[in-house]
Amino acid sequence: MKYNVLDTMRYSILLFFIASITLSPCFGQTKYEREFRILKKQFPENALEYISEEIKGAKRVRFYKETDSAKISFEAKFKKGKLDYSVEFDQNGKLEDVEISIKQVDIPNATWGNIQNYLVRTFKKFKVRKIQQQYPVSENETAKATIKNAFQNLLLPSINYELIVSAKKNREYQQYEILFDAKGNLRKLRKSLPPNYDHVLY
């Protein structure tokens, strides 16, 4: 059976397409997001009930609506004590996670060692721009329990570490959002574009 040049080209393109969507899924995603400042009254009411006690003594409380190619979410950001918090909900007001801005020294040595080893192996050059300790909602605990654990700043096996990293790969600098588990194992990596902020004036 003979194949002409056109058939061969079509077959090659098909193989390339299949490979591109199946290989290295962690690198195959790019995060495009827009974050809009909104009023408190525009924030889901049931979501406010979860954090009403926490934001009473908080400073710089801000509410946002975030959109990307996959979903819509709502986020409350504020400072309480010496820590910066971010509490994210889906469009129905269901808690997704709580994040705390931290520094490298706040991460256990063994965990940071694993994270650093991954970064060194993956990128020629890199700079960590931001680190957040993430408390995701799980099936094993209620949303209120997740919030309580986060505001007690507990180091639990279920937490994640989310890093924003500027790194050089294939001769180009790119910003990445990288998620590691509590032991420093990679969970997700995707390219990240800086969000656009449209502020609502009070």
C-alpha positions in Angstrom: 0.0 0.0 0.0 1.5 3.4 -1.0 1.1 6.7 0.8 1.5 10.0 -1.0 3.2 13.0 0.5 0.0 14.7 1.6 -1.1 11.6 3.5 2.3 11.5 5.3 2.1 15.1 6.2 -1.5 14.7 7.6 -0.3 11.7 9.7 2.6 13.6 11.1 0.5 16.6 12.0 -2.0 14.2 13.7 0.8 12.6 15.7 2.2 16.0 16.8 -1.3 17.2 17.9 -1.9 14.0 20.0 1.6 14.3 21.6 1.1 18.0 22.4 -2.1 17.4 24.4 -1.0 14.2 26.1 2.7 14.9 27.1 3.7 17.1 30.0 0.2 18.2 31.0 1.6 20.3 33.8 3.2 22.6 31.3 0.3 22.6 28.9 -1.8 25.1 30.8 -1.6 28.8 30.8 -3.5 30.9 33.4 -5.3 33.9 32.0 -7.2 35.7 34.6 -8.8 39.0 35.3 -9.5 40.3 38.8 -12.1 43.0 39.4 -12.4 44.9 42.6 -16.1 44.8 43.8 -18.2 46.1 46.6 -18.9 44.1 49.7 -22.6 43.9 48.7 -21.6 42.2 45.4 -19.9 39.4 47.2 -21.9 36.2 47.7 -23.8 36.5 50.9 -23.3 32.9 52.0 -19.6 33.3 51.5 -19.5 36.4 53.8 -21.1 34.3 56.5 -18.0 32.0 56.6 -15.6 34.9 57.1 -17.7 37.4 59.0 -16.0 36.7 62.3 -12.5 36.8 60.7 -12.9 40.1 59.0 -14.2 42.0 62.1 -10.7 42.6 63.3 -9.0 42.6 59.9 -7.4 45.5 58.1 -7.4 46.5 54.4 -10.4 44.2 53.6 -10.9 44.0 49.8 -13.4 42.0 47.7 -12.7 40.7 44.2 -14.4 38.8 41.4 -12.0 36.7 39.4 -12.6 35.3 35.9 -10.5 33.0 33.8 -11.1 30.7 30.8 -12.6 28.0 33.0 -14.5 29.5 35.9 -15.7 32.5 37.9 -14.7 32.9 41.6 -14.8 35.4 44.4 -12.0 36.3 46.7 -11.7 38.3 49.9 -8.3 39.6 50.8 -7.3 41.2 54.1 -4.6 41.6 56.7 -5.1 40.2 60.2 -2.4 40.2 62.8 0.8 40.2 60.9 -0.4 37.9 58.1 -2.0 38.6 54.7 -5.0 36.3 53.9 -6.9 35.4 50.8 -10.1 33.4 51.0 -11.5 32.1 47.7 -15.0 30.9 46.9 -16.7 29.6 43.7 -19.4 31.6 42.0 -22.0 29.9 44.3 -20.3 31.0 47.5 -18.7 27.6 48.2 -15.3 27.8 49.9 -12.4 26.6 47.7 -9.3 27.5 49.7 -7.7 29.8 52.2 -4.2 31.2 51.4 -1.6 32.9 53.7 1.3 34.9 52.3 4.5 33.5 53.9 8.3 33.5 53.4 10.8 30.7 52.7 11.7 30.5 56.4 8.2 29.5 57.3 8.4 26.3 55.2 9.9 23.2 56.9 13.5 22.6 55.8 12.8 19.2 54.2 9.9 20.5 52.2 11.8 23.6 51.0 14.7 21.4 50.0 12.4 19.3 47.7 10.9 22.5 46.2 14.3 24.0 45.6 15.6 20.8 44.0 12.6 20.8 41.6 13.2 24.4 40.6 16.9 23.9 40.0 16.3 20.8 37.9 13.5 22.5 35.9 14.8 26.0 35.2 18.2 27.5 34.2 17.5 30.6 36.3 14.6 31.5 38.6 13.4 33.9 41.2 10.6 33.2 43.7 8.3 36.2 43.7 5.6 35.1 46.1 4.9 32.1 48.4 1.5 31.2 49.8 0.5 28.5 52.2 -2.7 27.0 50.9 -5.5 25.3 52.9 -7.8 23.6 50.3 -11.2 22.3 51.1 -11.3 18.5 51.3 -14.0 15.9 51.6 -12.7 15.0 55.0 -13.5 18.3 56.7 -16.0 21.1 56.6 -15.4 24.5 55.2 -15.5 26.0 58.7 -12.9 23.5 59.8 -10.7 24.5 56.9 -11.0 28.2 57.8 -10.3 27.5 61.5 -7.1 25.5 60.6 -6.0 28.3 58.3 -6.4 31.1 60.8 -4.5 29.0 63.4 -1.8 28.7 60.8 -1.5 24.9 61.3 1.1 22.9 59.4 -1.1 20.0 58.3 -0.4 17.1 55.8 -3.2 18.5 53.6 -1.8 21.9 53.0 -0.1 23.1 49.7 2.5 25.7 48.9 1.8 27.9 45.9 4.8 29.8 44.4 4.8 32.5 41.8 8.2 32.1 40.0 9.9 34.1 37.3 12.0 31.6 35.5 14.1 31.2 32.4 13.2 28.2 30.2 14.1 27.7 26.6 16.0 31.1 26.5 12.9 33.0 27.6 11.7 34.4 30.9 8.2 33.5 31.9 6.1 33.7 35.1 4.8 30.4 36.5 2.3 29.5 39.2 3.6 26.3 40.8 1.7 24.2 43.4 3.5 21.8 45.7 2.1 19.5 48.4 3.1 19.6 52.1 6.2 17.5 51.4 7.4 19.6 48.5 6.2 17.3 45.7 5.0 19.0 42.5 1.2 19.0 42.1 0.7 21.5 39.3 2.6 23.9 37.1 1.2 26.4 34.7 2.3 29.6 33.0 0.7 32.7 34.6 0.0 36.1 33.2 -0.2 39.1 35.5 -3.9 39.8 36.4 -5.5 43.0 35.3 -7.1 45.0 38.1 -10.2 47.2 37.4 -10.8 49.1 40.6 -14.3 50.1 41.8 -14.2 53.5 43.5 -16.0 53.7 46.9 
